């Protein structure tokens, strides 16, 4: 008596490992009188019951068979890089990566990778091609200046992720990224942060005097609190502790694949309490009164009913992550004020604290760095200058020889 076929060992479907199956479709007799066949390795990524798995495999097999018989099937290794990148997005990136990481990968793909190797077949991409791609990366702002090493390293990570996925899925036999090193240049000087001097900060506070109230408060909080853009946008009035003169950083608003995304701060240490000067808290109290007056003016036109964002549109909804940057660039252009990036305001806050002799550990905690090494690496030059200033102070005490006898 013929034994029944085992589940998951159906016609045209053969189990190769715990999660891997091979699909086989016959293409009929070829001119050589041999029967042609097409194969595809399929990996199951989700947990299923035996019945769900059987139905799922049948569905995927029929899709594969239809592609083969219609002549639309392309042998995986012959897929272009662009086509496989779509597979990587759908079957890996969308499910496994955070929103911000996913968006960053897509930007690198669209701006720097696909324009160079998107047309090449996966099995035709060689290490030297990728080496050349990384070596010749330039900025896409019209200047064609070389990208920084940190940006090149980010693009390296994107390539690494895609080709690793391709090898795991048996799309390619060898990974062309194997043997390639992260782009580094030991002779390149560490990037010096671009910041405002104390007198420029004073001038900026005066220059924004006629700007809308929310932007004046936005700038003051950014510079005195050292907050990230997303942390500022994520502030709600419930996070402001007027009694203890501090704010609670507990959420951030960032770009997501389908629009702005409200999420937890960047790291565990990014969730923190930041103390503010009394004068800044007094300004926040005045801004709160103004904010409530604007809310009353809007009446029923205010669509946000549940949350009270410090920085919001007239209808109460939070700003988009791009909104502050657009305002800041336009303001700098029309006021002829020296432009630095929004993130450089955070650097400015840190260097001002260093100049005042605040310990690096305190600055690290205030900025929400995951460890003090980040602070030391980022602001090493400013810290060395502060250390020299401290030494000069002692020099003035001891140079006469009166202190030691």
Residue, then its C-alpha position, 0 to 999 in steps of 0.5 A: x500500500x502506498x504511503x501518504x505523502x508527508x506534510x511539507x513534502x508536497x509535489x514540487x516542494x522539498x524540505x531542505x532544512x528546518x526553515x528552508x524549502x526547494x521549489x521545483x517547476x518543470x518547463x517541459x522538453x527542451x530542444x535537446x529532448x531533456x526536461x527543463x526545470x527551474x528551482x527556487x530556495x524559499x525560506x520560511x520566516x514566521x512561525x505557523x501551525x503545520x496546516x498554515x505552513x502547508x497552505x503557505x508553501x502551496x501558495x508561494x509555490x503556485x506563485x513561483x510556478x506561474x512566474x516560470x510558466x509565464x516566462x517572467x521568472x528571473x533566476x535569483x542571481x540574475x536579478x538586478x541589485x535594484x530588484x533585490x534591494x526591494x526584496x531586502x526591504x520587504x523581507x528583512x528591513x521592514x520587519x527587523x529594523x527600527x524606523x529611523x534605521x530603515x529610513x536611513x538605509x533607504x536614503x543611502x540606497x537612493x542617493x549613493x548606491x542604486x545610481x552606481x550599481x542598481x543596474x548590475x546583476x547580483x552575481x555580477x557585482x565584484x569586490x572591486x566595484x564596491x571598493x570603487x563605489x565607496x572610494x568615490x562617494x560624493x555629497x549630493x548637495x551640488x558641491x560634489x565634495x567627498x563624503x565624510x568617512x562616517x557617512x561612507x561607513x554608514x553606506x558600507x553598513x547598508x551594503x553589508x546588510x543587503x549582501x549578507x541577506x543575499x548570501x543567507x538566501x542563497x541568491x549569491x554564492x559569495x559575498x562581495x563585501x567579504x574582505x572589504x574594510x570599513x572606509x577609514x583614513x587614519x590621517x584624516x583629522x577628527x571633525x571639529x564641531x561647528x558651534x557658536x561663540x558666546x557672543x553669537x549666542x547672545x546675538x542670536x537671542x536678540x535676533x529672534x526677538x521678532x520671530x513667532x513665540x514658539x520659535x523663540x522658545x524652541x531656540x532657547x530650550x535647544x541651546x540651554x538644554x542641549x536637546x536633540x530636534x526630535x526631543x524638542x518636538x516630543x515635549x508635552x506640557x506634562x513633561x515640564x516640571x515648573x516646581x523643580x525647574x526641569x523637563x522630562x525627556x521621555x519621547x521623541x518625534x522622528x521621520x518614519x516610513x509613513x510620516x512622523x513617528x512618536x517613539x522612545x528616546x534614542x537610547x536608555x540614557x537619552x531618557x533623562x531629566x534636564x535642569x534649566x535656569x530659573x530665567x528659562x523656566x520663567x520664560x516657559x511660564x509666559x509661553x504657557x500663558x500664550x499657548x493657552x490663549x492661542x488654544x482658546x482662539x482656535x476653539x473647535x478648529x483645534x483637532x488635537x484633543x488628547x495631547x498638549x505639544x509645546x511646539x505645534x501647529x494651530x490645530x494643536x498637532x505636533x510639528x513635522x520633523x522637517x519644520x524646524x529645519x525649514x524655519x531655521x534656514x529661512x531665518x538665517x538667510x533673511x537675517x544674514x545670521x551665520x548658519x549652522x545645523x540645528x544639531x550644532x546648537x546641541x554642540x554649542x550647548x555642550x561647548x559652553x558648559x565645558x568653557x564654564x568648567x562643567x565636568x564631562x560626566x555631567x555634560x554626558x548625562x545632560x546630553x543623554x550620551x550612552x557613555x562618556x567616551x562619546x562626549x570625550x571624542x566629540x568635544x575633545x578639542x574643547x575639553x583640552x582647551x578648558x584643561x589648558x585654561x585651568x593650567x594657565x590659572x595655576x600658572x598665574x598663581x605660581x609664576x612669581x615663585x611666591x606660592x612655594x618657598 
